[in-house]
Amino acid sequence: MATLNTKHKLNTGADIPAVGFGTWQDKDAQEDAVAEALKAGYRHIDTARIYGTEAAVGKAIKDSKIPRSELFITTKLWNNSHHPDDVEAALDASLKDLQMDYIDLYLIHWPSPFARGSSMFPKGDDGKTKVGDTDYVDTYKAMEKALKTGKTRAIGISNFSRAELERLLENTSVVPAAHQLELHPWLQQPEFCEFNKSKGIHITQYSPFGNQNEIYDSGKNMGRLIEDPTLLEIGKKYSKNGAQTALAWGIAHGHSVIPKSKTPSRIADNLAGDFKLEAADVEKIDGLDKKLRFNDASANFGWNFFKDLDGKK
C-alpha cells in the first residue's frame, strides 16, 4: 500500500519519520506486532518504560535484521525515576531491554514525580499513589547530561502544560526536540501547537484516533472519531478511511503520529495514512475541533495536568 514516507526535521537536525508505530498496551502481542510493522515498512517505533514492551520491541528489531541506522526509536523515562541520580540508570535499563547502544529520542513521560524506588506505581498507606518531590526541571537537567553520553541522540517531554513547558525552557539549556501529547481532530490545541513550534519543538501526536482506545471511559458515550462523517467524506475522495485521514491531517500540520494496532491489515493501513491532503481538506478537518481530551491521569498521579490547555475538565 502506498505511503509517502514523509519525514520531519527535529531541532537536532535528525529526521523523524512522520508515521511511527505505538506500542502502548497489549504487551504480550507487541513482539509480533512490531515485527509486522517493520515488515510493512515502519521505521519509527515508540515505546516507554511503563509499557513493559521495550524487550519485545528490541527482540523484534533484532530479528528483523534492519540496520539500526535506518530506525528511529523513542522511549520514555517513568515517573519513579525522576530523581537526577536515577535518570541515567533508567536509560541504561531501557537500552538493555531494547538491546541497543543508543535511542533516538528520550522523553520525560509525565512532569509528575512518583516516590523513588523499583515500584512503578508506589502506594502510600492510604492506597493512593505515593508522589515524589523531584522537580521536573532537575529531571530534565539529568536528561541533558544523558544526552552528552550519546546514549540518547535527542531529549524531549510528554504531557506538559504550557506553564510547565515555559518554566522548563527558562531553567534548562537544551530545547526539547519533541513534545508528545494527546492530539487528534477532536483535540487540536492549535495555540499550544503553535507555541511549541515557535520554540523549535516538534509535536508527536499520541492517541491520533482519539476515543478509539477502549481505555478512555470518557470517550464511550459518543460516536468514534474515526467514523466522523467529515473524515469519512474527505477520505473517500482519496480512497482512504477515516483513520487514515485523521493521520494525514496530523502529518499535514508537520506532526508525527503514532497509531497502534496488533492487526496486520490495520498496521499496514495506518502506514498508508501518510498521504497528501489538499489544503481545503486540511482546513475542513481543522473545523472539527471539539476540545475533547480523553487522557487525563490527574486523579491517579497526584498532579493536576493540562490545567492551562484545551479539553481540561
C-alpha positions as CSV (number, residue, x, y, z in Angstrom):
1,M,0.0,0.0,0.0
2,A,1.4,3.4,-1.0
3,T,2.9,5.6,1.7
4,L,4.8,8.9,1.2
5,N,7.4,8.0,3.8
6,T,7.3,11.6,5.0
7,K,10.0,12.7,7.4
8,H,10.1,15.8,9.6
9,K,13.2,17.6,11.0
10,L,13.9,17.8,14.6
11,N,15.9,20.8,16.1
12,T,18.9,18.4,16.3
13,G,18.9,18.1,12.5
14,A,17.8,14.5,12.7
15,D,14.8,13.2,10.7
16,I,11.8,11.7,12.4
17,P,9.5,9.5,10.2
18,A,6.0,11.1,10.3
19,V,4.3,7.8,11.0
20,G,5.5,5.8,14.0
21,F,4.3,2.6,15.5
22,G,2.9,2.9,19.0
23,T,3.4,0.0,21.5
24,W,1.2,1.0,24.4
25,Q,-1.0,-1.8,25.8
26,D,-1.3,-5.4,24.5
27,K,2.1,-6.1,26.0
28,D,2.2,-9.8,25.0
29,A,1.2,-9.1,21.4
30,Q,3.9,-6.5,20.8
31,E,6.8,-8.6,19.6
32,D,4.7,-9.9,16.7
33,A,3.1,-6.5,16.1
34,V,6.4,-4.7,15.9
35,A,7.8,-7.5,13.6
36,E,4.7,-6.9,11.4
37,A,5.1,-3.1,11.5
38,L,8.8,-3.4,10.4
39,K,7.8,-5.7,7.6
40,A,5.2,-3.3,6.5
41,G,7.8,-0.5,6.3
42,Y,7.6,1.4,9.6
43,R,11.0,2.7,10.7
44,H,9.8,4.8,13.7
45,I,8.9,2.8,16.8
46,D,7.6,4.4,20.0
47,T,7.8,2.6,23.4
48,A,8.2,3.6,27.1
49,R,9.5,2.0,30.3
50,I,6.0,1.8,31.8
51,Y,4.6,-0.1,28.8
52,G,6.7,-3.1,29.6
53,T,7.2,-3.5,25.8
54,E,10.9,-2.5,25.4
55,A,12.2,-6.0,25.4
56,A,9.6,-7.1,22.8
57,V,10.5,-4.1,20.6
58,G,14.2,-4.9,21.0
59,K,13.7,-8.5,20.0
60,A,11.5,-7.8,17.0
61,I,14.1,-5.2,15.8
62,K,17.0,-7.6,16.3
63,D,15.2,-10.4,14.4
64,S,14.3,-8.1,11.6
65,K,18.0,-7.5,10.7
66,I,17.1,-3.9,9.8
67,P,20.3,-1.8,10.3
68,R,20.0,0.3,13.5
69,S,20.8,3.5,11.5
70,E,17.6,3.1,9.5
71,L,15.4,3.2,12.6
72,F,14.1,5.9,14.8
73,I,13.4,4.7,18.4
74,T,11.7,6.7,21.1
75,T,11.3,5.6,24.7
76,K,10.3,7.4,27.9
77,L,11.5,7.9,31.5
78,W,8.9,6.7,34.0
79,N,7.8,8.8,37.0
80,N,9.6,6.6,39.6
81,S,12.9,7.5,38.1
82,H,12.7,11.3,38.1
83,H,15.4,11.8,40.7
84,P,18.5,13.1,38.9
85,D,20.6,10.2,40.3
86,D,18.2,7.7,38.7
87,V,17.8,9.0,35.2
88,E,20.9,7.5,33.6
89,A,20.3,4.1,35.3
90,A,16.7,4.2,33.9
91,L,18.0,4.9,30.4
92,D,20.6,2.1,30.8
93,A,17.8,-0.3,31.7
94,S,15.8,0.7,28.7
95,L,18.8,0.3,26.4
96,K,19.5,-3.1,27.8
97,D,15.9,-4.3,27.2
98,L,15.9,-2.7,23.7
99,Q,19.3,-4.4,23.0
100,M,20.6,-1.0,21.7
101,D,23.6,1.3,22.3
102,Y,21.5,4.4,21.9
103,I,18.0,5.6,21.4
104,D,17.0,8.4,19.1
105,L,14.6,10.2,21.4
106,Y,14.3,10.0,25.2
107,L,11.2,11.7,26.8
108,I,10.1,12.6,30.3
109,H,6.8,10.7,30.1
110,W,4.9,13.0,32.6
111,P,6.1,16.1,34.5
112,S,4.9,14.4,37.8
113,P,7.3,12.5,40.0
114,F,6.5,9.4,42.0
115,A,8.4,8.2,45.0
116,R,11.8,6.8,44.2
117,G,12.2,3.1,44.1
118,S,11.6,0.0,42.0
119,S,7.8,0.2,42.2
120,M,6.3,1.7,39.1
121,F,3.2,2.8,41.0
122,P,4.3,3.2,44.6
123,K,1.4,3.4,47.0
124,G,1.1,5.1,50.4
125,D,-0.8,3.7,53.4
126,D,-3.9,5.4,52.1
127,G,-3.7,3.3,48.9
128,K,-3.1,6.4,46.8
129,T,-0.1,7.0,44.6
130,K,3.0,8.0,46.6
131,V,4.3,11.1,44.9
132,G,7.9,12.1,44.8
133,D,9.4,15.6,45.4
134,T,11.8,15.8,42.4
135,D,11.3,18.9,40.3
136,Y,10.9,18.1,36.6
137,V,13.5,20.8,35.8
138,D,16.1,18.8,37.7
139,T,15.0,15.6,36.0
140,Y,15.4,17.3,32.6
141,K,18.9,18.6,33.6
142,A,19.8,15.0,34.2
143,M,18.4,14.2,30.7
144,E,20.7,16.9,29.3
145,K,23.6,15.0,30.9
146,A,22.4,11.8,29.4
147,L,22.4,13.5,26.0
148,K,26.1,14.2,26.4
149,T,26.9,10.5,26.9
150,G,25.5,9.6,23.4
151,K,23.1,7.1,24.9
152,T,20.3,9.2,23.5
153,R,20.5,11.4,20.5
154,A,17.7,13.8,21.5
155,I,15.6,14.5,24.6
156,G,12.1,15.8,25.0
157,I,8.9,15.8,27.0
158,S,5.4,14.5,27.1
159,N,2.2,15.7,28.7
160,F,3.5,19.1,29.8
161,S,1.2,22.1,30.2
162,R,2.2,25.5,28.7
163,A,3.2,26.9,32.1
164,E,5.3,23.8,32.8
165,L,7.0,24.0,29.4
166,E,7.7,27.7,29.8
167,R,9.3,27.1,33.2
168,L,11.3,24.3,31.7
169,L,12.6,26.4,28.9
170,E,13.5,29.2,31.3
171,N,15.6,26.9,33.5
172,T,17.3,24.5,31.2
173,S,19.7,24.8,28.2
174,V,18.6,22.2,25.7
175,V,15.3,23.0,24.0
176,P,13.3,19.7,23.9
177,A,13.5,18.1,20.4
178,A,9.9,16.9,20.7
179,H,6.7,17.1,22.8
180,Q,4.4,14.1,22.7
181,L,0.8,14.9,23.6
182,E,-2.7,13.7,23.0
183,L,-3.7,15.3,19.7
184,H,-6.4,14.4,17.1
185,P,-9.1,16.2,15.1
186,W,-11.3,16.4,18.2
187,L,-8.5,17.9,20.4
188,Q,-6.4,20.1,18.1
189,Q,-4.8,22.6,20.6
190,P,-3.7,25.0,17.8
191,E,-2.4,27.7,20.1
192,F,-0.3,25.3,22.1
193,C,1.0,23.6,19.0
194,E,2.0,27.0,17.6
195,F,3.8,27.8,20.9
196,N,5.8,24.5,20.7
197,K,6.7,25.1,17.1
198,S,7.7,28.7,17.8
199,K,10.3,27.3,20.2
200,G,11.5,24.7,17.6
201,I,9.8,21.8,19.4
202,H,8.4,19.0,17.2
203,I,5.0,17.6,18.1
204,T,4.2,13.9,18.2
205,Q,0.5,13.0,18.4
206,Y,-0.4,10.1,20.7
207,S,-3.9,8.7,20.5
208,P,-4.3,10.1,17.0
209,F,-7.6,8.3,16.7
210,G,-9.0,9.9,19.9
211,N,-11.6,7.7,21.6
212,Q,-10.8,4.6,19.5
213,N,-8.9,3.4,22.6
214,E,-11.2,1.3,24.9
215,I,-9.3,2.5,28.0
216,Y,-10.8,6.0,27.6
217,D,-14.0,5.9,29.6
218,S,-14.9,9.5,28.7
219,G,-15.0,8.5,25.0
220,K,-17.5,5.8,25.3
221,N,-20.9,7.5,25.2
222,M,-20.3,9.0,21.8
223,G,-19.5,8.1,18.2
224,R,-15.9,7.2,17.3
225,L,-13.7,9.9,16.0
226,I,-12.6,7.7,13.1
227,E,-16.2,7.4,12.0
228,D,-16.7,11.2,12.0
229,P,-18.7,11.9,8.8
230,T,-16.3,14.7,7.7
231,L,-13.3,12.4,7.9
232,L,-15.1,9.7,6.1
233,E,-16.3,12.0,3.3
234,I,-12.9,13.5,2.8
235,G,-11.2,10.1,3.0
236,K,-13.5,8.8,0.2
237,K,-12.0,11.3,-2.2
238,Y,-8.6,9.7,-1.7
239,S,-9.8,6.1,-1.3
240,K,-8.8,6.3,2.4
241,N,-10.7,5.5,5.6
242,G,-11.4,7.9,8.5
243,A,-8.4,6.7,10.5
244,Q,-6.0,7.2,7.6
245,T,-7.5,10.7,7.0
246,A,-7.0,11.6,10.7
247,L,-3.3,10.6,10.4
248,A,-2.8,12.6,7.1
249,W,-4.3,15.7,8.9
250,G,-1.7,15.5,11.6
251,I,1.1,15.0,9.1
252,A,-0.1,18.0,7.1
253,H,0.4,20.1,10.2
254,G,4.0,18.9,10.5
255,H,3.5,16.5,13.3
256,S,4.4,12.8,13.6
257,V,1.7,10.4,14.6
258,I,2.0,7.1,16.4
259,P,-1.1,4.9,15.8
260,K,-1.0,1.4,17.3
261,S,-2.6,-1.9,16.3
262,K,-1.9,-5.6,16.5
263,T,-3.9,-6.5,13.4
264,P,-1.6,-6.9,10.3
265,S,-4.1,-5.3,7.9
266,R,-4.6,-2.2,10.2
267,I,-0.9,-1.9,10.8
268,A,-0.4,-1.6,7.0
269,D,-3.4,0.7,6.6
270,N,-2.1,3.1,9.2
271,L,1.2,3.5,7.4
272,A,-0.8,4.4,4.3
273,G,-2.2,7.3,6.3
274,D,0.8,9.2,5.1
275,F,-0.7,10.8,2.0
276,K,-1.2,14.4,1.0
277,L,-4.4,16.1,1.8
278,E,-5.4,19.2,-0.2
279,A,-5.2,22.4,1.8
280,A,-9.0,22.9,1.7
281,D,-9.5,19.4,3.2
282,V,-7.0,20.1,6.0
283,E,-9.0,23.3,6.7
284,K,-12.3,21.3,6.9
285,I,-10.7,18.9,9.4
286,D,-9.4,21.9,11.4
287,G,-13.1,22.8,11.8
288,L,-13.8,19.6,13.7
289,D,-12.1,20.6,17.0
290,K,-14.4,19.7,20.0
291,K,-11.7,20.3,22.6
292,L,-12.3,16.7,23.8
293,R,-9.4,15.3,25.9
294,F,-9.6,11.6,26.7
295,N,-6.4,11.0,28.6
296,D,-6.0,12.8,31.9
297,A,-4.2,10.9,34.7
298,S,-4.5,13.8,37.2
299,A,-6.7,11.8,39.8
300,N,-4.3,8.8,39.8
301,F,-1.0,10.6,39.6
302,G,-1.5,13.2,42.3
303,W,-0.8,16.1,39.9
304,N,-3.1,18.5,38.1
305,F,-2.2,18.0,34.4
306,F,-3.0,20.2,31.4
307,K,-4.5,22.9,33.6
308,D,-3.9,25.7,31.0
309,L,-4.7,23.6,27.9
310,D,-7.8,22.9,25.8
311,G,-10.0,20.0,26.9
312,K,-9.3,20.3,30.7
313,K,-12.4,19.4,32.6
